[in-house]
Amino acid sequence: MQDRVIIVGGGISGTATAYELARNGVNVTLLERGELASMASGWTLAGVRQSGRHPSELPLAAAAVARWPNLAAELEADTEYRQQGNLRLALSESDVPIIRGVVDASATAGIPIEYLDSIDDVHAIAPALTDQIFGASYCPSDGHANPSKTVLAFAAAATRHGAVIRTGVDVTAIATASGKVTGVETTEGPLAADVVIVAAGIYTPRLLGTLGLNLPLDIRHVPAVQSVPLPPMLAPVIGVASGMFAGRQQVDGRLRLTLNGTAWNGGEWHDQYSVQPTLEQVRDTIEFAVGILPAVRDLRVAQVWGGLLDLTPDALPVIERSPDVDGLIIAAGFSGHGFCLGPITGQILADLAVVGSTELPIEPFQLTRFANQTAPSESLTLHG
Ligand SMILES: Cc1cc2nc3c(=O)[nH]c(=O)nc-3n(C[C@H](O)[C@H](O)[C@H](O)COP(=O)(O)OP(=O)(O)OC[C@H]3O[C@@H](n4cnc5c(N)ncnc54)[C@H](O)[C@@H]3O)c2cc1C
């Protein structure tokens, strides 16, 4: 009999996987406790970048960046993907070596990236930026997309190919017998499966814990500020050497601005109020943005929200078919840069479910590297 696959989580990782499995004729059901894209895949800045990636992630990011330009046609829905580059700014002399390091590391890995040391070169790409910039990296093949539209596009394509997608269903435990996955327990009752894929973002450790598996996550709370629609003023995604800030202008003209995260102290579960940013976080985000984009001073704010980031001890994800529990597949801990990878994460997880292996190099992403680790050791350096 054909394997039945259950995916836990309706973000970009889960919906992309549902699409890949369904189009290959696999019997797949995706369960989402809230709405699709209601967590990181909705909160995200949605930068799509290879530049500044850890070498272990680069093959995945490169494969993703190769796929993004054709994704809308493939999914038959607009993702608002724009390949308009990524500018990472040195805002002081001491930032310059950091940016040069990003350029050297990315160039060595074969990514088209250049170092801009004149403000004229920076302004040629982003004229609205302050002239208090000491240098920048520029990777023209990076870009950005609309996160909710992308997730809904994957989900709709998955459904067209026969996937079942259920929202409002909370998976409370993964069921096993004799070391093998047998299904899931949910708020709507038990469901049987031969393979369970956990792509549940920050709540992944909770589910793995029911199996005695340890995924240490440091949850960071990140503010986001969105302006009303504006005339075009910023084509690339912008970030800064310290990783403190990232921003972009959406296709609809709204600026989407995010600041570095602070420790999440909102309890075991988030809700619509606890996840909101504080006034201080909103103020700091706007102040930082004004320093880089002086025109932001006169902008009108349309929305603010908070997002929760799943930071692992080495700021790299876990992507594996579990060696401990037969039929269990894990994809979590993307540490603030898993949106770009989504289309490739889907491909990898589908391969792990169907053939048990993948051609992409995922050895660095095994859960066992965190055995016995409780305290996070890596600070979040880059998002966007
Ligand atoms: C503010 C911010 C900015 C970011 N910027 C970028 C960026 O510029 N570029 C980039 O590449 N990445 C970025 N990221 C990271 C990126 O958004 C995430 O890595 C990515 O969206 C993770 O997708 P996911 O599908 O794995 O997880 P999620 O999108 O978090 O989806 C997990 C889903 O699982 C569901 N779920 C959880 N538990 C259960 C359960 N028990 N039962 C059923 N459903 C469950 C949740 O409701 C959720 O919808 C950013 C993140 C944030 C928060």
PDBQT file of the ligand as one rigid body, heavy atoms in Angstrom, charges set to zero:
ROOT
HETATM    1  C1  LIG A 401      10.573  38.977  11.391  1.00  0.00    +0.000 C 
HETATM    2  C2  LIG A 401      11.172  37.858  10.592  1.00  0.00    +0.000 A 
HETATM    3  C3  LIG A 401      11.962  38.172   9.483  1.00  0.00    +0.000 A 
HETATM    4  C4  LIG A 401      12.490  37.146   8.694  1.00  0.00    +0.000 A 
HETATM    5  N1  LIG A 401      13.175  37.469   7.557  1.00  0.00    +0.000 NA
HETATM    6  C5  LIG A 401      13.568  36.486   6.704  1.00  0.00    +0.000 A 
HETATM    7  C6  LIG A 401      14.134  36.806   5.450  1.00  0.00    +0.000 A 
HETATM    8  O1  LIG A 401      14.267  37.969   5.087  1.00  0.00    +0.000 OA
HETATM    9  N2  LIG A 401      14.519  35.782   4.630  1.00  0.00    +0.000 N 
HETATM   10  C7  LIG A 401      14.380  34.470   4.996  1.00  0.00    +0.000 A 
HETATM   11  O2  LIG A 401      14.772  33.594   4.214  1.00  0.00    +0.000 OA
HETATM   12  N3  LIG A 401      13.803  34.137   6.181  1.00  0.00    +0.000 NA
HETATM   13  C8  LIG A 401      13.401  35.110   7.026  1.00  0.00    +0.000 A 
HETATM   14  N4  LIG A 401      12.819  34.786   8.225  1.00  0.00    +0.000 N 
HETATM   15  C9  LIG A 401      12.699  33.376   8.597  1.00  0.00    +0.000 C 
HETATM   16  C10 LIG A 401      11.597  32.675   7.819  1.00  0.00    +0.000 C 
HETATM   17  O3  LIG A 401      10.435  33.464   7.789  1.00  0.00    +0.000 OA
HETATM   18  C11 LIG A 401      11.318  31.317   8.460  1.00  0.00    +0.000 C 
HETATM   19  O4  LIG A 401      12.546  30.616   8.583  1.00  0.00    +0.000 OA
HETATM   20  C12 LIG A 401      10.355  30.490   7.624  1.00  0.00    +0.000 C 
HETATM   21  O5  LIG A 401       9.186  31.221   7.341  1.00  0.00    +0.000 OA
HETATM   22  C13 LIG A 401      10.021  29.206   8.374  1.00  0.00    +0.000 C 
HETATM   23  O6  LIG A 401       8.957  28.565   7.690  1.00  0.00    +0.000 OA
HETATM   24  P1  LIG A 401       8.354  27.240   8.287  1.00  0.00    +0.000 P 
HETATM   25  O7  LIG A 401       7.288  26.810   7.369  1.00  0.00    +0.000 OA
HETATM   26  O8  LIG A 401       9.472  26.281   8.556  1.00  0.00    +0.000 OA
HETATM   27  O9  LIG A 401       7.785  27.668   9.720  1.00  0.00    +0.000 OA
HETATM   28  P2  LIG A 401       6.498  28.564  10.063  1.00  0.00    +0.000 P 
HETATM   29  O10 LIG A 401       6.226  29.544   9.021  1.00  0.00    +0.000 OA
HETATM   30  O11 LIG A 401       6.676  29.060  11.463  1.00  0.00    +0.000 OA
HETATM   31  O12 LIG A 401       5.336  27.518  10.022  1.00  0.00    +0.000 OA
HETATM   32  C14 LIG A 401       5.135  26.570  11.039  1.00  0.00    +0.000 C 
HETATM   33  C15 LIG A 401       3.635  26.333  11.124  1.00  0.00    +0.000 C 
HETATM   34  O13 LIG A 401       3.406  25.222  11.954  1.00  0.00    +0.000 OA
HETATM   35  C16 LIG A 401       2.209  25.440  12.649  1.00  0.00    +0.000 C 
HETATM   36  N5  LIG A 401       2.226  24.587  13.832  1.00  0.00    +0.000 N 
HETATM   37  C17 LIG A 401       3.070  24.658  14.879  1.00  0.00    +0.000 A 
HETATM   38  N6  LIG A 401       2.788  23.688  15.759  1.00  0.00    +0.000 NA
HETATM   39  C18 LIG A 401       1.752  22.999  15.252  1.00  0.00    +0.000 A 
HETATM   40  C19 LIG A 401       1.023  21.879  15.715  1.00  0.00    +0.000 A 
HETATM   41  N7  LIG A 401       1.319  21.274  16.864  1.00  0.00    +0.000 N 
HETATM   42  N8  LIG A 401       0.004  21.410  14.945  1.00  0.00    +0.000 NA
HETATM   43  C20 LIG A 401      -0.291  22.016  13.762  1.00  0.00    +0.000 A 
HETATM   44  N9  LIG A 401       0.370  23.078  13.278  1.00  0.00    +0.000 NA
HETATM   45  C21 LIG A 401       1.393  23.555  14.024  1.00  0.00    +0.000 A 
HETATM   46  C22 LIG A 401       2.255  26.918  12.992  1.00  0.00    +0.000 C 
HETATM   47  O14 LIG A 401       0.982  27.447  13.267  1.00  0.00    +0.000 OA
HETATM   48  C23 LIG A 401       2.889  27.508  11.735  1.00  0.00    +0.000 C 
HETATM   49  O15 LIG A 401       1.950  27.997  10.820  1.00  0.00    +0.000 OA
HETATM   50  C24 LIG A 401      12.276  35.790   9.040  1.00  0.00    +0.000 A 
HETATM   51  C25 LIG A 401      11.489  35.478  10.147  1.00  0.00    +0.000 A 
HETATM   52  C26 LIG A 401      10.932  36.499  10.913  1.00  0.00    +0.000 A 
HETATM   53  C27 LIG A 401      10.059  36.114  12.091  1.00  0.00    +0.000 C 
ENDROOT
TORSDOF 0
